[in-house]
Amino acid sequence: MKLDRLALLILLLILFISLAPAAAKDHSDEKTHNTLDASDHSEAVSDHAQDKGAHGHVNLGEMLPLYSCIPFAFMLLSIALLPLIAENFWHHHFGKISAFWAACLAIPFVFVYKGIAVYEILHIILADYVPFIILLWALFTISGGILLKGTLRGTPVVNTIIILIGTILASWMGTTGAAMLLIRPLLRANEHRKNKTFMVVFFIFLVANIGGSLTPLGDPPLFLGFLHGVSFFWTFKILPHMLVTCIILLVIYFILDSYYYKKEGVTAPDDGEKKPLRLVGTYNFLFLGGVVGSVLMSGIVDLGEVSTLGVHRAVQDWLRDGLLIVFGIGSLMVTPKALKEENEFSWFPIIEVAYLFIGIFITMVPCLLLLKAGPNGAFAFLINAVKEPFHYFWVTGILSAFLDNAPTYLTFFNTALGSFYAGMAESQAVPLLMTENAIYLKAISTGAVFFGACSYIGNAPNFMVRSIASEAGTPMPSFFGYILKYSLVFLIPTFVIVTFIFF
């Protein structure tokens, strides 16, 4: 009951923010202008191409020191270390710890930069965190109403097929949708297995990340490229990169699973009756289709902009968020409670993600601003060093593994445009980048999507899958354990091979 109340509170908060009355544009512009005058930073203007919501706000990233990223570093260290050294404390107080680090950033940030800092924090909450958590909540809720019943034995062949299906689906229903749909069937099929951790990790690698490479629906950075003029099916040009990566990882997975399956010598419980596989709650696929359609609509339709609390957002984005809430509530209303219970559905994973990621998003503000400042910010040494395709692949990728991969993609997308087509309009430059310099756009796209698998916070569904698996009794590696035991051992060598073949 306590978790249900918390989930309801989060939903009400989302509804409140989503339905907040839009301030009049003229009043907002006047208030913003006065705030900027008072802050005495009016000479630097944000680049609209990098932050379409800035509307003339100061580019704070050009002024911030590198040490402003310290709260973000401590937020990550808390996620990495506290579950190991103080597991009970972390389990009961992770929300307070997240709030503490968010406050450590927000209070001095607002004190020093005043109205500009308030704007940046509100902007990342309203324009990034709210859509992020609404989408996750909708997909989590709807997928929790779809149950695969029947006899499903967790053999190496069956597990590999489940991961392969999820990898294929990820480009069409999003990495989050595919991951939420299939993680529970994978866990149930392997309840009898002793070694399950590596299964979930490879599921994160392929279904929650690399599988989303083929369409703008698959992963947020590709959708951002679509909004900036990259044609919808252009991403099929990175199919060879995806195939090489997926084949290598699937072969490694099958070998590992076969080894452990033979070593365990455990057979699945057999009651003598083999029940055919069938899906229950298939009407929820209609709600999933509505989610995918709403996301696609928000990238195609232009209904203008409104200002909420001084933050400008497109009307279609608010409409999309509202539709996602409606679809999620609709799923809750029509799905029997018994079905969700049989599916072992609980609200804890989405609550954990909501609490932790609000801290991550707020403490990440200086890092993103420094990144958006490009050659004029503290990350200039890194951005100026990016010249060759493999530079774009690795630098975009490494930053995407720990920062939001969408703004990272956009930063190096604009870096490439500036390098080859300086002074040219984006509408003219992007088609040229897709053709005569396509290798650079391929490097940026694959780097942003592939490297999201390198850490729990690299992509939205990673932490969610980890939380669901942990709640189901599967021991999951720590933050650093995931990186050291799996990412460095399996992903990085695979990416080295991809580099030599394609970049």
N, C-alpha and C positions, 0 to 999 in steps of 0.2 A: 504493500500500500504506500509506503514512503516513497519508493521509486516511481510509482504511478503519479503521485502528487508532484514530484519533481519534474517528471516528464510533462505533466499538464502545465506546470508553471513555465517551463521553457517554451511550450507551444503558445501560451498566452502572451509571453514576452515577444515572440516572433510576430504574432498577430498584431500586437500593439505597435511595434516598430513598422510593420508593413502597412498598417492603416493610418499611420501618423499623417495628419493633414499637411499637405504641401504648402510651404510658405510662398507668398507672392514673389515672383522672380525679381521684380524691381526692388522690392524691399530687401531681398537677400543680397542683390548686387550692391545696394547702397551700404548695407551692414558690413559686407565683405570689404568694400573699398575703405570704410572707416577703420576697420581692424588692421588692414595692411598699412595704412598711414601711421597708425599708432605704433606699429612694430618697427618702423623705420627700415624695412627690408624691401622696398617697392621696386628696386632696380632690376632684380632677377625675376624673370617670369618663367613659369613652368612650360615645358614643351607639350603642346596639345597632343602631339602624336604619341607621346609616351604615357600621358595621363589625361584622357579625354574629359575627365570630370573636374579637372583643376580649375578651368574657367578663369585663368589669369592669376591664380595664386602663386605666391613666391615659390621658387624651386629651392626648398629647404635643404635638399640633398647637397647643394653646393656649399653649404655653410656648416653642416654637421661634421664633427670629428669622428674618427673611426671608433673611439671608445664609447660612443653612444650605443654601440651594438652589445655592450656588456650585459644588460638585462636579458637580452635574447639568448646569449651564451649560457647564462645561469639558468634560464628556463629549460634549455636543452639538457644541461647537466643534471637538473632536478629530475627530469623524465628518465635520464640514463642511469643515475646513481641511487636515488632514494628508494626505488623498488627493490634494490639489492641490499642496501645497508639499513633500511628502516621500512620494511615491507608493510607492516601493520599500520604504522603512522601514515605512510603514503596512501594506502587503500582508503583510509577514513578522512584524509585531509587534502587530497590532491587538488580539489577545487579551491581551497584556501591558498595553497601554494601557488597555483596559477594566478589567482587574484593578487597575491603579494608581489610577484614579479611584474605583473602588469602595472601595479601602482608604482613600483620602483622606477619604471620608465615614464609613466604618464605624469606623475606629480612634478618632478624636476623639468620634464619636457615642456609642460604647460607653463611652469613658472618662468622659464627662460624665454620661450618663444611665443608665449601667450596665445593670441587668437589663431595664429597659423598652426600651432601644435594642436589646438582643439579641433581645428578643421581636419587635419591629417588623421587624427584618431577617430573622429566621427566618420570620415570618409572610408577608412578601412573596415569599420564596423558595419556601416550601412551598405557600402558598395561591394565589399568582399566577404566579410564574415556572415552577414545575414543570408545572402544568397547561397553561400557555401553550406551553412547548417540547415537551411530549408531544403536544399536538394538532397543532402545526406539523410535528413529526417524522412523525407517523402519516399526515397528509395528503400531505406531501412524498414519503414512501416509497411510499404506495399509488398516487398519481397518476403517479409515475415508472414504474409498470408498465403504464400505459395508453398505447398508441401509435396515432396516427392515420396510416394509410398511404394512399397513393394520390397522385394529381396534385392539388395544391392551389396555385394561383397567387395570389400576394399582390397582387391588384388592390384598388383602393379599395372596390369592392362586396364582395369576399370578406372583406377585413379588417374592414369595418364589420359584416358579418354575424357574424363570429367574436366581436367585442366585444359585439354585441347578445345573442348566445346566452349568453355569459358573464355579462352583466348580469342576464339572466332567471334563470339558474341560481343566482346568488349568494344569493338570498333563501331557497333551499331546501336548498342543500348548504353554505352558509356562504361568505363572501367568500374565505376561505383555500382551501377546496376547489375553488371555481370557478376561482380564479386559478391554482392549481397544475395543474389539469386542462388549461387552454387556453393558457397562456403558451408552452409549447414548440411546439404546432402553429402559433401565430401567428408565432413566430420562424423556424421552418422554412419556412413559406410565403413569407417575405420575405427569404430568404437572398440573393437576387439584387438586392435593393433597396439603394440608397445611403443614403437617409434613413430610418432606422428608429427613432430615439430618440423622436420624438413619438408613434409608435405605442404603445410600451411605457408612456409617461407617461399617455396617454389610457386605456390598458388598466388602469392602476393607478387612475385616476380612477373609472372606471365598474364594472369587474369586481371590483376589490379593495376597493371602498368603497361607492359610492352604490347599486350593485345590491343590496346586502344590507339594504335598508330595509323590506322588506315583512313579514318574519316574525322572531320571536325567534331562529330558527336562523341568520339572516343575519349578525348582528353582535353582539359581546358586550354592549354597553350595552342593546340591545333584549331580550336574554335576561335581563339583570339586572332589567329592568322586569317581565318575565314572572314572575320569581321573587317580585316584590313585589306581584303582584296585577293587573298589566295583562293583559287577556285576550289569548289567542294571536293572534287575527285582528284585534285593534284596530289594529295597525300598518298594515292596509290603508287606514286613514283618511289615511295620508300618501302614498298612491299618486299623487294629483295633484302633490304636491311632487316626488316622484321622477320622474314622467313629464316635467314641465317641465324639470327639471335634465338628465335623460338626453337628451331631444330636442335641447336646446340644444347639449350637448357632442357628441352624435353628428353633428349637422349640421356643427359646427365641424370635427370630425375628418374627415368625408367631404370637406369643402372642402379642408382641408390635404393630405389624402392624394391627392386628385385633382390638386392643384397640383404636388406633388412628383413624382407618377407621370408627369405630362406633361413636367415639367422634366427629369427624369432620362433619359427616352427609353430606358429599359432594359426589355428583354423577358425573361421567365423562360426558362430553358433548356428547350428542347423536343426530346425524343428521338423525336418522332413518335408516341409511344404514350401515350394518355391512360388512366391507370389509375384505376379506380373507387375512391372513398373507402371505407375500411373501418377499423374499430377492432380492434386486437389487444390482448389482455389484458383483455377485457371482464369476466372473472371478478373483477377488482379493483373493479368497481362494487359487488359484494356487500360487500367490505370498507369501501368508502366509505359504503354504506348502514348498516353496523354502526357506523361513527364517528358519523354523524348521529343514529342511534337512541340511542347511548350518551350523547351530549350532551343529547338531549331527556329521556332517562330521569333524568339527574342533576338536572333541574329539576322533575320530577314526583314522583319517589319520595322518601320520607323514611325513612331507615334509622338515624337517630340520629347521634351525633357520637363521634369519638375524639380523643384528644390525642396528637400526635406531637411530641416535643421541646418540649412546652409549648404548641404551636399547635393550636387546635381546628379540625377540619375535618369536614364531613359524610361519613359512611361512603359514601354514594352517589357523592361526588366522587372518593374513592380508588378505588371500584369502576369508575367511568368511566375514570379514568386507566389502571387495569390493563387494562381491555378495549381501550383504544386501543393500548396496547403490544402486546397479543395480536394485534390486527388488523394492525398494522404488521409484526410478525414473520411472521404468516401470509402476508402479501403477498410478503415477501422470500423465503419458502420456496417458494411456488408459481410465482413469476414467473421465467422463464428469464433467466439472466445476459445472454444475447445480446440479449434484448428491451430490457433496460435500457441496454445499450451502444448499441443502435440509436436509442434515445430520448435519447441523449447525457446520461444520468443520471450525476451525481457527488454526493459528499457535501459538497463544499465550501460550497454556499450555506447548508445547514442548520447547518454548523459555524460559519460566519461569523455567522449570526443568533444562535446560541446564545452565542457568546463576547461579542458586542457587547451583547446584551440583558440578560445578567446584570449587566453594568456599568450599563446604563440603569435597570434595575429597582431596584438597590440605591441608586444615587445619587438616584433619584426619590423615595425614602422621605420625606424632609422635605417635598417639594412636595405629595405626596398627604396627609400629615398636616395640613399647613397648610390644604389644601383641605377636608378632612373637618372641621376645626375650625369651618368656616362663619364666622358673624359674630364668633366669639371668637378667630379666628386672624389672622395677618398679612395674609391675603387679604380681611379683613372689608370694606375699602373697596370692593372689587370686587363682592362678594356682596351687600352692602347696596344697591348701585346698581342691581341687577337688579330691574326692576319690570314692564316691558312685554314682550309676547311676542317682539318683535324683539331685546330685551336678552338674553332666554334663548337665542334662536337664535345670536346672535353670540358671547356670552361662553362659553356651553357649547361652541360650535364652536371658537373660538380656543384655549381651554385643551385641548380634545380633540386638536388638531393637534400638540401637543407633549407632553402628558401622556397617561396611560392614559385612554381615553375612557370606560371602564366606571365608575370611581369619579367621574369628572367628571359623567357622566349622573346617577349616584345622588345626588351633592351637590345638584344643581339640581332633581332630582326631589323631594328632601326639602325644599329651599327653597320650592318651589311648594306642597307639602303644608302646610308651616308657615305660609305666607303666607295661604292660603285656609281651612285647616281645622285651625288650631292647637288642640291638646288632643283632637282626634278620633282614634280608633283608625285605624291604617292600613287595616284591612279595610273600614272605612266611608268613609274619605277617598279612596282610590284610585278606586273607581267614580265618585265625584263629579268627580274630576280628569279622568277619561276622558270625561265627558259635558258638564257645565256649564262647565268650564274646559279643554276639550280643546285649545284653541289653544295653551295653555302647554305641555302635554305633547307636542304636535306640534312645537313649537319646540325643546324639549329633545331629542327623539328625532332630528329631522332634523339639528340642530346637531352632536350627538355622532357621527352616522354620516357625514354629508356632509363635514365638515371634516377627518375622518381622512385624506382624500385630499390635504391641503395640504402634507404633509411625508412624508419616508421613514419616520419613526417614528410617524406618526399612526395606523397600524393594522398589525396583525401581518403581513399578506402583502406590504405595500408594499416593505419592505427585501428580502424573499425574492425578489420578482419582479425587483427591481433587480439582485440578485446573480446570478440565473439569466440575465438578459439580458446582463450584463457578461461572464459566463463564456462565453456563446455568441458574443461578439464585437461586441455592440451597444454603442456608446459611450453611457453614461448621464450625465446632468448631475450635478454635485456637489450636496451638501445644499442650499446656498444657491442654486445654479443652478436646481435643481428648483423652489424657491419663487419666485425672481425671474422666471424665464423662462416658467414654466408656471402655477403656482398663482395668482400675482398677475395674470397676463394673462388666463387663461381661467376659473379657478374663482371667484375673488372677484367679478368682474362678473356671473357667473351667479348667485351667491348674493345679490347685490344685487337682481337681477330677482326671485328667489324671495321675498325680503323684501318687496318692494313688492306682489307679487301676493297673498301669503298671510299676512304678519305686519304 
